[in-house]
């Protein structure tokens, strides 16, 4: 069967396959699905051409994020079993099909098809695509898991930097009518299918027993007190451990604190400095949003790579502890300095991005490589929760303060202190993380690098060349 090409057994790398081809494979998927952060480009033309409200035009994006979390959580074990090539193919098919269904929906003026296409079908592509390369990258780069996952997840943060101007240009060329929007969606679906197929073709899993030359598991990294395990824990056992729920809480609180600023960035900086001698204009606010997107992307690579040197618990001490101090700095300085505000918020958002990129390596340290992709998928429900909590806290408090007649920084001071408190709670949770108890470990003969069904396809186990 042609689809046999997607089987895990047919994606085992040859002895001389370069592991440095795996990050580009992952990037081809993450740069594509990162388009979701550029959905706002389509909101005004959809509202005008189909007569939608702002709430209605946001529905495909919101549903897509919900489906991302659900598909990652419930599909993680299947992704581990079927392998990264199958997962990337499913992600490509769903994400591209979402655009094609949306194109049909706009063309026939049936908005529910856009909601189902982009939100449901495309959302499944988002979730499966997000987790598809994680465990494979960690298995190819056990010596630098933070760097490897940082490269891929950086792509998700940077996808909008490509998609936003590209989509805007297409809408300008094709027009903002239903025909122009439908054509734009159609082009998106076809181009992303081609782009993501590069990942499907390039991705490989390492041969059973492969490891980089000179690397030994016992060398670990900057963590201490046995935080890096050589054992393995299944996804079902992982969710029974306190370590999983501590990491769930840490990720949720770190994302809540960051996404609150990210979602409100433009109005926040405008209102913060509206009453000063140097107000921030619309153009400058847009530039600020772009700067936050850039630091979000770079933070995913820089901080997660740094975690390979200093250890995962130490880097989360930075995210959570320094992040809380930065929120306090903004609250105390209020609108006295634009430079201080911009510096603090950009660093906070870099920590926000870094938290996403570092968490797979933290999971690998604690639970091993056996089903780390499935564990990561289940942990991403913390993201779904934070995606609701962060904007809700900031918007609800700002609305209540505005109703009380307050303005400027007073709209956000309470939110800043709440975010600081959340990060402090996260810092304490991080300090409570300990190695997983051996009773949760899998027997060694059940956690081979290759799937049991693939053992007839074993390749040379002695190849340890670092490529």
C-alpha positions as semicolon CSV with decimal commas, in nm:
position;residue;x (nm);y (nm);z (nm)
1;X;0,000;0,000;0,000
2;X;0,115;0,351;-0,079
3;X;0,022;0,462;0,272
4;X;0,275;0,211;0,406
5;X;0,528;0,486;0,339
6;X;0,384;0,660;0,647
7;X;0,448;0,363;0,879
8;X;0,703;0,415;1,151
9;X;0,892;0,109;1,025
10;X;0,954;0,285;0,692
11;X;1,094;0,600;0,850
12;X;1,387;0,449;1,040
13;X;1,702;0,636;0,942
14;X;1,984;0,474;0,752
15;X;2,319;0,451;0,934
16;X;2,451;0,767;0,769
17;X;2,141;0,985;0,792
18;X;2,221;1,329;0,935
19;X;2,028;1,421;1,245
20;X;2,056;1,788;1,142
21;X;1,789;1,725;0,878
22;X;1,529;1,668;1,151
23;X;1,503;2,031;1,277
24;X;1,425;2,160;0,923
25;X;1,159;1,888;0,894
26;X;1,005;2,006;1,220
27;X;1,031;2,370;1,116
28;X;0,844;2,307;0,791
29;X;0,544;2,199;0,998
30;X;0,568;2,455;1,280
31;X;0,627;2,755;1,053
32;X;0,311;2,656;0,867
33;X;0,078;2,596;1,160
34;X;0,213;2,909;1,330
35;X;-0,009;3,092;1,080
36;X;-0,286;3,063;1,338
37;X;-0,144;3,369;1,517
38;X;-0,206;3,572;1,201
39;X;-0,580;3,498;1,187
40;X;-0,654;3,861;1,279
41;X;-0,557;3,957;0,921
42;X;-0,875;3,786;0,799
43;X;-1,110;3,932;1,058
44;X;-1,187;4,274;0,900
45;X;-1,251;4,144;0,545
46;X;-1,465;3,856;0,676
47;X;-1,669;4,095;0,892
48;X;-1,724;4,331;0,600
49;X;-1,798;4,074;0,330
50;X;-2,015;3,839;0,537
51;X;-2,163;4,088;0,782
52;X;-2,006;3,929;1,092
53;X;-1,949;4,070;1,437
54;X;-1,604;4,076;1,594
55;X;-1,701;3,783;1,817
56;X;-1,817;3,577;1,520
57;X;-1,505;3,646;1,316
58;X;-1,285;3,535;1,608
59;X;-1,466;3,200;1,644
60;X;-1,252;2,998;1,397
61;X;-0,934;3,107;1,579
62;X;-1,073;3,035;1,926
63;X;-1,207;2,695;1,822
64;X;-0,877;2,616;1,652
65;X;-0,685;2,675;1,976
66;X;-0,931;2,461;2,170
67;X;-0,897;2,181;1,915
68;X;-0,519;2,218;1,930
69;X;-0,521;2,133;2,300
70;X;-0,778;1,854;2,268
71;X;-0,618;1,683;1,969
72;X;-0,272;1,707;2,126
73;X;-0,399;1,561;2,452
74;X;-0,604;1,278;2,306
75;X;-0,389;1,207;2,000
76;X;-0,049;1,211;2,168
77;X;-0,031;0,837;2,234
78;X;-0,135;0,759;1,875
79;X;0,133;0,996;1,746
80;X;0,394;0,810;1,953
81;X;0,277;0,473;1,821
82;X;0,239;0,565;1,452
83;X;0,551;0,783;1,433
84;X;0,635;1,138;1,322
85;X;0,589;1,086;0,947
86;X;0,230;0,970;0,993
87;X;0,167;1,256;1,238
88;X;0,309;1,520;1,003
89;X;0,102;1,381;0,715
90;X;-0,216;1,399;0,924
91;X;-0,126;1,753;1,034
92;X;-0,061;1,859;0,675
93;X;-0,385;1,703;0,550
94;X;-0,603;1,854;0,823
95;X;-0,444;2,199;0,826
96;X;-0,456;2,234;0,447
97;X;-0,806;2,087;0,426
98;X;-0,917;2,342;0,683
99;X;-0,823;2,623;0,445
100;X;-0,986;2,451;0,147
101;X;-1,313;2,399;0,335
102;X;-1,295;2,762;0,450
103;X;-1,245;2,874;0,089
104;X;-1,562;2,688;-0,009
105;X;-1,748;2,837;0,287
106;X;-1,660;3,194;0,193
107;X;-1,732;3,134;-0,176
108;X;-2,086;3,014;-0,102
109;X;-2,133;3,261;0,188
110;X;-2,174;2,983;0,447
111;X;-1,967;3,098;0,742
112;X;-2,032;2,781;0,938
113;X;-1,807;2,602;0,688
114;X;-1,523;2,841;0,777
115;X;-1,578;2,767;1,147
116;X;-1,579;2,391;1,087
117;X;-1,297;2,402;0,833
118;X;-1,044;2,629;1,000
119;X;-1,159;2,578;1,359
120;X;-1,230;2,205;1,380
121;X;-1,047;2,033;1,092
122;X;-0,760;2,283;1,085
123;X;-0,747;2,280;1,466
124;X;-0,681;1,905;1,464
125;X;-0,393;1,976;1,225
126;X;-0,261;2,235;1,468
127;X;-0,257;1,995;1,763
128;X;-0,113;1,693;1,583
129;X;0,138;1,913;1,401
130;X;0,251;2,084;1,720
131;X;0,347;1,761;1,896
132;X;0,449;1,561;1,586
133;X;0,827;1,627;1,599
134;X;0,881;1,659;1,976
135;X;0,978;1,307;2,083
136;X;1,171;1,250;1,758
137;X;1,382;1,562;1,812
138;X;1,454;1,460;2,170
139;X;1,561;1,111;2,060
140;X;1,793;1,254;1,793
141;X;1,932;1,519;2,030
142;X;1,949;1,363;2,379
143;X;2,260;1,574;2,436
144;X;2,079;1,900;2,348
145;X;1,704;1,846;2,381
146;X;1,631;2,207;2,476
147;X;1,802;2,341;2,165
148;X;1,630;2,088;1,938
149;X;1,277;2,150;2,061
150;X;1,352;2,523;2,075
151;X;1,428;2,529;1,703
152;X;1,097;2,367;1,615
153;X;0,874;2,554;1,858
154;X;1,045;2,878;1,758
155;X;0,886;2,813;1,420
156;X;0,539;2,812;1,573
157;X;0,607;3,149;1,733
158;X;0,749;3,292;1,412
159;X;0,493;3,153;1,167
160;X;0,279;3,465;1,197
161;X;0,571;3,688;1,099
162;X;0,562;3,518;0,758
163;X;0,187;3,462;0,730
164;X;0,072;3,810;0,831
165;X;0,235;4,013;0,550
166;X;0,185;3,730;0,299
167;X;-0,188;3,705;0,373
168;X;-0,227;4,083;0,368
169;X;-0,060;4,102;0,028
170;X;-0,282;3,832;-0,116
171;X;-0,596;4,004;0,013
172;X;-0,473;4,323;-0,145
173;X;-0,408;4,146;-0,476
174;X;-0,721;3,930;-0,489
175;X;-0,950;4,175;-0,312
176;X;-1,142;4,167;0,016
177;X;-1,466;4,044;-0,141
178;X;-1,589;3,689;-0,084
179;X;-1,418;3,584;-0,407
180;X;-1,086;3,735;-0,304
181;X;-1,097;3,586;0,045
182;X;-1,190;3,244;-0,094
183;X;-0,899;3,258;-0,339
184;X;-0,663;3,360;-0,060
185;X;-0,776;3,065;0,153
186;X;-0,735;2,833;-0,145
187;X;-0,378;2,948;-0,208
188;X;-0,298;2,909;0,163
189;X;-0,423;2,552;0,165
190;X;-0,224;2,449;-0,142
191;X;0,100;2,625;-0,051
192;X;0,099;2,498;0,307
193;X;0,037;2,144;0,180
194;X;0,351;2,164;-0,034
195;X;0,556;2,330;0,239
196;X;0,456;2,083;0,511
197;X;0,517;1,787;0,282
198;X;0,889;1,863;0,307
199;X;0,869;1,763;0,672
200;X;0,685;1,442;0,583
201;X;0,959;1,346;0,338
202;X;1,256;1,451;0,554
203;X;1,163;1,321;0,898
204;X;1,324;1,000;1,027
205;X;1,339;0,817;1,359
206;X;1,680;0,705;1,485
207;X;1,778;0,337;1,472
208;X;1,719;0,145;1,791
209;X;1,998;0,209;2,040
210;X;2,143;0,507;1,849
211;X;2,314;0,783;2,044
212;X;2,552;1,070;1,956
213;X;2,921;0,987;1,962
214;X;3,076;1,044;2,301
215;X;2,746;1,114;2,476
216;X;2,646;0,917;2,784
217;X;2,311;0,956;2,962
218;X;2,475;0,978;3,303
219;X;2,646;1,305;3,209
220;X;2,314;1,492;3,227
221;X;2,318;1,871;3,222
222;X;2,313;2,158;3,468
223;X;2,049;2,000;3,691
224;X;2,143;1,844;4,021
225;X;2,010;1,581;4,258
226;X;1,921;1,329;3,987
227;X;1,675;1,549;3,799
228;X;1,774;1,388;3,467
229;X;1,651;1,029;3,459
230;X;1,774;0,737;3,250
231;X;1,446;0,550;3,313
232;X;1,117;0,585;3,126
233;X;0,759;0,655;3,230
234;X;0,450;0,589;3,017
235;X;0,196;0,862;2,945
236;X;-0,067;0,684;3,153
237;X;0,167;0,662;3,451
238;X;0,297;1,017;3,405
239;X;-0,041;1,176;3,475
240;X;-0,049;0,986;3,807
241;X;0,267;1,156;3,928
242;X;0,286;1,486;4,120
243;X;0,565;1,594;3,886
244;X;0,327;1,603;3,589
245;X;0,076;1,822;3,769
246;X;0,347;2,051;3,903
247;X;0,472;2,103;3,548
248;X;0,112;2,149;3,432
249;X;0,070;2,426;3,690
250;X;0,407;2,583;3,604
251;X;0,326;2,596;3,231
252;X;-0,027;2,721;3,291
253;X;0,085;3,007;3,518
254;X;0,378;3,109;3,298
255;X;0,155;3,117;2,989
256;X;-0,124;3,299;3,175
257;X;0,117;3,573;3,278
258;X;0,257;3,615;2,927
259;X;-0,054;3,582;2,716
260;X;-0,229;3,849;2,920
261;X;0,019;4,107;2,785
262;X;0,039;3,953;2,438
263;X;-0,335;3,963;2,380
264;X;-0,367;4,325;2,499
265;X;-0,031;4,460;2,383
266;X;-0,138;4,744;2,150
267;X;-0,414;4,899;2,367
268;X;-0,210;4,846;2,683
269;X;0,093;5,049;2,572
270;X;-0,133;5,315;2,418
271;X;-0,341;5,359;2,733
272;X;-0,040;5,334;2,966
273;X;0,119;5,644;2,815
274;X;-0,189;5,832;2,690
275;X;-0,167;6,093;2,965
276;X;0,209;6,155;2,937
277;X;0,406;6,407;2,735
278;X;0,515;6,127;2,498
279;X;0,199;5,931;2,407
280;X;0,234;5,616;2,198
281;X;0,064;5,638;1,858
282;X;-0,106;5,366;1,660
283;X;0,200;5,304;1,442
284;X;0,431;5,275;1,742
285;X;0,186;5,040;1,914
286;X;0,185;4,817;1,606
287;X;0,564;4,819;1,610
288;X;0,553;4,719;1,976
289;X;0,332;4,421;1,888
290;X;0,582;4,318;1,620
291;X;0,868;4,348;1,869
292;X;0,683;4,123;2,114
293;X;0,631;3,865;1,839
294;X;1,002;3,872;1,760
295;X;1,108;3,827;2,124
296;X;0,847;3,554;2,165
297;X;1,010;3,368;1,875
298;X;1,372;3,427;1,976
299;X;1,303;3,343;2,340
300;X;1,190;2,998;2,237
301;X;1,532;2,918;2,092
302;X;1,767;3,119;2,316
303;X;1,625;3,026;2,655
304;X;1,554;2,660;2,574
305;X;1,909;2,622;2,439
306;X;2,041;2,783;2,756
307;X;1,850;2,525;2,959
308;X;2,079;2,255;2,815
309;X;2,366;2,427;2,996
310;X;2,207;2,538;3,324
311;X;1,931;2,279;3,364
312;X;1,557;2,293;3,326
313;X;1,469;2,379;3,687
314;X;1,718;2,665;3,687
315;X;1,583;2,816;3,365
316;X;1,229;2,806;3,504
317;X;1,357;2,985;3,811
318;X;1,457;3,259;3,568
319;X;1,123;3,259;3,383
320;X;0,917;3,268;3,700
321;X;1,133;3,456;3,949
322;X;1,270;3,727;3,720
323;X;0,933;3,745;3,543
324;X;0,762;3,828;3,874
325;X;1,025;4,095;3,943
326;X;0,966;4,249;3,601
327;X;0,591;4,271;3,660
328;X;0,664;4,444;3,991
329;X;0,896;4,686;3,811
330;X;0,624;4,781;3,561
331;X;0,371;4,826;3,840
332;X;0,604;5,051;4,045
333;X;0,733;5,264;3,756
334;X;0,388;5,281;3,583
335;X;0,416;5,532;3,294
336;X;0,733;5,709;3,402
337;X;0,947;5,548;3,130
338;X;0,849;5,401;2,796
339;X;1,190;5,232;2,770
340;X;1,146;5,051;3,102
341;X;0,797;4,935;3,003
342;X;0,911;4,805;2,664
343;X;1,221;4,635;2,806
344;X;1,029;4,460;3,084
345;X;0,745;4,342;2,861
346;X;0,973;4,211;2,587
347;X;1,173;4,008;2,837
348;X;0,852;3,873;2,992
349;X;0,729;3,764;2,649
350;X;1,065;3,601;2,576
351;X;1,012;3,399;2,896
352;X;0,661;3,316;2,776
353;X;0,800;3,173;2,452
354;X;1,090;3,006;2,630
355;X;0,849;2,828;2,863
356;X;0,676;2,661;2,567
357;X;1,004;2,548;2,414
358;X;1,167;2,423;2,734
359;X;0,879;2,217;2,870
360;X;0,933;1,916;2,635
361;X;1,295;1,887;2,753
362;X;1,182;1,918;3,117
363;X;0,940;1,632;3,053
364;X;1,216;1,429;2,893
365;X;1,441;1,487;3,196
366;X;1,176;1,360;3,437
367;X;0,991;1,094;3,235
368;X;1,243;0,976;2,975
369;X;1,195;0,951;2,599
370;X;0,956;0,654;2,586
371;X;0,627;0,846;2,541
372;X;0,740;1,204;2,590
373;X;0,536;1,324;2,291
374;X;0,216;1,183;2,439
375;X;0,296;1,331;2,780
376;X;0,363;1,667;2,616
377;X;0,029;1,648;2,436
378;X;-0,157;1,598;2,762
379;X;0,036;1,877;2,929
380;X;-0,076;2,120;2,658
381;X;-0,420;2,132;2,820
382;X;-0,246;2,382;3,049
383;X;-0,207;2,607;2,744
384;X;-0,578;2,584;2,666
385;X;-0,659;2,680;3,024
386;X;-0,413;2,970;3,026
387;X;-0,545;3,093;2,691
388;X;-0,876;3,158;2,865
389;X;-0,742;3,278;3,201
390;X;-0,484;3,533;3,085
391;X;-0,704;3,748;2,859
392;X;-0,999;3,706;3,099
393;X;-0,803;3,847;3,393
394;X;-0,659;4,143;3,204
395;X;-0,976;4,234;3,013
396;X;-1,217;4,189;3,302
397;X;-1,011;4,403;3,539
398;X;-0,951;4,671;3,275
399;X;-1,324;4,686;3,200
400;X;-1,414;4,715;3,567
401;X;-1,156;4,988;3,625
402;X;-1,276;5,180;3,320
403;X;-1,635;5,155;3,443
404;X;-1,517;5,305;3,772
405;X;-1,379;5,607;3,585
406;X;-1,010;5,517;3,601
407;X;-0,773;5,541;3,307
408;X;-0,410;5,504;3,205
409;X;-0,196;5,263;3,408
410;X;-0,472;5,229;3,669
411;X;-0,657;5,006;3,423
412;X;-0,384;4,743;3,449
413;X;-0,212;4,776;3,788
414;X;-0,429;4,512;3,957
415;X;-0,365;4,273;3,667
416;X;0,010;4,327;3,695
417;X;0,010;4,237;4,064
418;X;-0,206;3,931;3,996
419;X;0,033;3,812;3,723
420;X;0,325;3,864;3,961
421;X;0,146;3,651;4,222
422;X;0,080;3,376;3,969
423;X;0,447;3,362;3,873
424;X;0,546;3,340;4,241
425;X;0,311;3,043;4,283
426;X;0,472;2,889;3,973
427;X;0,818;2,951;4,120
428;X;0,720;2,761;4,436
429;X;0,577;2,475;4,228
430;X;0,905;2,454;4,036
431;X;1,097;2,424;4,362
432;X;0,878;2,129;4,459
433;X;0,969;1,923;4,150
434;X;1,162;1,610;4,242
435;X;1,272;1,300;4,046
436;X;0,991;1,059;3,962
437;X;0,954;0,767;4,204
438;X;1,084;0,437;4,057
439;X;0,743;0,272;4,103
440;X;0,623;0,468;3,799
441;X;0,912;0,352;3,578
442;X;0,853;0,113;3,288
443;X;1,040;-0,219;3,270
444;X;1,349;-0,171;3,056
445;X;1,245;-0,431;2,796
446;X;0,920;-0,242;2,727
447;X;1,077;0,094;2,644
448;X;1,301;0,015;2,347
449;X;1,366;0,307;2,118
450;X;1,182;0,139;1,831
451;X;0,818;0,033;1,845
452;X;0,773;-0,340;1,907
453;X;0,600;-0,383;1,573
454;X;0,905;-0,245;1,397
455;X;1,162;-0,486;1,533
456;X;1,184;-0,677;1,206
457;X;1,319;-0,357;1,054
458;X;1,608;-0,311;1,296
459;X;1,915;-0,142;1,160
460;X;2,273;-0,135;1,281
461;X;2,259;-0,064;1,654
462;X;2,626;0,018;1,679
463;X;2,622;0,336;1,473
464;X;2,701;0,618;1,713
465;X;2,835;0,873;1,471
466;X;2,726;1,229;1,557
467;X;2,605;1,398;1,243
